[in-house]
Structures are given as C-alpha cells and as structure tokens.
C-alpha cells in the first residue's frame, strides 16, 4: 500500500504523465492522418486518370458517329 509521501509523489506526477500520454496520442493521430491523406491522394489521382480515359473513349466514340 502507498504511504503518504508516495501518494503525494504519485499525484504530483499524474498530470505530467497524462500530458505526456496525450501528446503521444496526438502525435500518433497526426501521423495516421498524414498516412491516410497520402493514400487518399494517390487513390484520387488514379481515379481521375481512369475517368480521363473513360471520357476520352466516350468522346472518341461520340465523334465517330
């Protein structure tokens, strides 16, 4: 069991520990968001390229008529 001085020490460092844990969580969250946005950008570029190909094909077929 914790005696008085250990309990005071624990409660003194508890806010610091919570702040450190929060900062680590924020850094982790920001890294995950950056990775997600990079993947999303890549997939959006691929989708736009495919749409361009479809539009070119449709325009080509339309102009042949």
C-alpha positions, 0 to 999 in steps of 0.5 A, spaced: 500 500 500 502 507 498 504 511 504 503 518 504 509 521 501 508 516 495 501 518 494 503 525 494 509 523 489 504 519 485 499 525 484 504 530 483 506 526 477 499 524 474 498 530 470 505 530 467 504 523 465 497 524 462 500 530 458 505 526 456 500 520 454 496 525 450 501 528 446 503 521 444 496 520 442 496 526 438 502 525 435 500 518 433 493 521 430 497 526 426 501 521 423 495 516 421 492 522 418 498 524 414 498 516 412 491 516 410 491 523 406 497 520 402 493 514 400 487 518 399 491 522 394 494 517 390 487 513 390 484 520 387 489 521 382 488 514 379 481 515 379 481 521 375 486 518 370 481 512 369 475 517 368 480 521 363 480 515 359 473 513 360 471 520 357 476 520 352 473 513 349 466 516 350 468 522 346 472 518 341 466 514 340 461 520 340 465 523 334 465 517 330 458 517 329 
